[in-house]
Amino acid sequence: MDPGAVMFLLFIAAIVGMILIAIKGEESARARCRRFSESVTVEGTVLKFPLKTKLSKGRFVLRGEWRGSNNRYYHIERSFEALEKLSADEIELTPEPFSVEVKKNDDALVELPAYIVEEGEFKNAVIVPIIPSYSVEIEKDTLEASRDMEFAHLRVEVLESGLYGKLYVNVSKCRGARVESEKNRLHTGEKLVEVEGSGEAELRREFWTKPLILIMDRNHSDPRKLRDVFGKKEILEGHGEYLIRLTLDVPFSKDEHDTARVTVSPGRKAPAEFKEPEVKVVV
């Protein structure tokens, strides 16, 4: 056989072998995380382990994007910053900052509070408690965009876990107006409300409120699988800096804009009507 053909076949075999090893590793990690999820119990705001467990507490960050010519492979960067070492048979679930951005094109940036199991049968299992609680502040509560005598006016109020607003539009030549939000890290955006022509409309943007305990894996977690948890193709949730943008749609010319920065921080304590978190395996 031609030496070049032999080298090509060896290269293909190596690639196939690497893929099979990765699939096997992911399946093994998923099975381990499922066993771990079945071994823990939740009582109110406390997560209990079957025995004392050595843990590292910190921040778990996932970044994902398609790379290579024609987006041939999905690259995931996983990092963990340990802030504290502990050994415990239970942990108290308290509100901590979290941020989840996953775009429709699979670009992802996920920052989560986490505990990593450091030894034993469940080594490298990642416990992510998401206890939603919010303190919302907005830079200004009135936005206005105008061109000549045509205008769009937005009035925004802060809710316990989100925003509520009313959009008023008065136009004749302009097409209408829309309100969008965008997070400042990955610039993931979403349309909140739109009015075509003149008219008015309400917007209500509630942040994620369902308590969760995610069981992930340090080496095999994929941010795209969070879509099954949050139930959307594009995810924009959690704490951080958001930008609210009002746009007056001007035909054949540059649109008019007004913006307001929204700061979403963790609340001091869990909501009064706290629901027991649901445990989900995400591997």
WOKA-V51398 format. One record per backbone hydrogen bond with DSSP energy under -1.0 kcal/mol. CO is the residue of the C=O (numbers start at 0). NH is the residue of the N-H. E is the energy in kcal/mol with one decimal. If there is no record, write none. Layout:
CO,NH,E
CO,NH,E
This chain:
1,5,-2.1
2,6,-2.4
3,7,-2.1
4,8,-2.5
5,9,-2.5
6,10,-2.3
7,11,-2.5
8,12,-2.6
9,13,-2.2
10,14,-2.2
11,15,-2.7
12,16,-2.4
13,17,-2.3
14,18,-2.2
15,19,-2.5
16,20,-2.4
17,21,-2.3
18,22,-2.5
19,23,-2.5
20,24,-2.6
21,25,-2.3
22,26,-2.4
23,27,-2.4
24,28,-2.3
25,29,-2.6
26,30,-2.2
27,31,-2.2
28,32,-2.5
29,33,-2.2
30,34,-2.1
31,35,-2.2
32,36,-2.6
33,37,-1.7
40,47,-3.2
42,45,-1.5
44,92,-3.8
45,42,-2.8
46,90,-2.3
47,40,-2.0
52,87,-2.3
53,117,-2.5
54,85,-2.4
55,115,-2.6
56,82,-3.4
56,83,-1.8
57,113,-2.4
58,80,-2.4
59,111,-2.5
60,78,-2.3
61,109,-2.8
62,76,-3.0
63,107,-2.4
64,74,-2.9
66,72,-1.9
67,70,-1.9
72,66,-3.0
74,64,-1.9
76,62,-2.3
78,60,-2.9
80,58,-1.8
83,56,-3.3
85,54,-3.5
87,52,-3.1
88,48,-2.8
90,46,-2.7
97,238,-3.2
98,110,-2.8
99,236,-2.4
100,108,-2.5
101,234,-2.3
102,105,-1.8
106,102,-3.2
107,63,-1.9
108,100,-1.7
109,61,-2.6
110,98,-2.6
111,59,-2.9
113,57,-2.7
114,126,-3.6
115,55,-1.7
116,123,-2.9
119,122,-1.6
121,124,-2.1
123,217,-2.6
124,116,-2.5
125,215,-2.9
126,114,-2.3
127,213,-2.9
129,211,-2.5
134,264,-2.6
136,262,-2.8
140,155,-2.9
142,153,-3.2
144,151,-2.5
146,149,-2.4
149,146,-2.6
150,169,-2.7
151,144,-2.3
152,167,-3.1
153,142,-2.7
154,165,-2.0
156,163,-2.5
160,206,-3.3
161,158,-2.9
162,204,-2.8
163,156,-3.8
164,202,-2.7
165,154,-2.2
166,200,-1.9
167,152,-3.1
168,198,-2.4
169,150,-2.1
174,196,-3.4
175,248,-2.5
176,194,-3.2
177,246,-2.6
178,191,-3.1
178,192,-1.5
179,244,-3.1
180,189,-2.2
181,242,-2.8
187,182,-1.9
189,180,-2.6
192,178,-2.9
194,176,-2.4
198,168,-3.0
200,166,-3.3
202,164,-2.6
204,162,-2.2
210,277,-1.7
211,129,-3.0
212,279,-2.5
213,127,-2.9
214,281,-2.7
215,125,-3.0
216,220,-1.1
221,224,-1.6
222,225,-1.6
223,226,-1.5
225,229,-2.5
226,230,-1.8
234,101,-2.0
236,99,-2.5
239,263,-2.7
240,183,-2.0
241,261,-2.9
242,181,-1.6
243,259,-2.0
244,179,-2.4
245,257,-1.7
246,177,-1.9
247,255,-1.7
248,174,-2.3
249,252,-1.1
255,247,-3.0
257,245,-3.2
259,243,-3.0
260,138,-2.8
261,241,-3.1
262,136,-2.4
263,239,-2.6
264,134,-2.6
271,273,-1.3
277,212,-2.6
279,214,-3.0
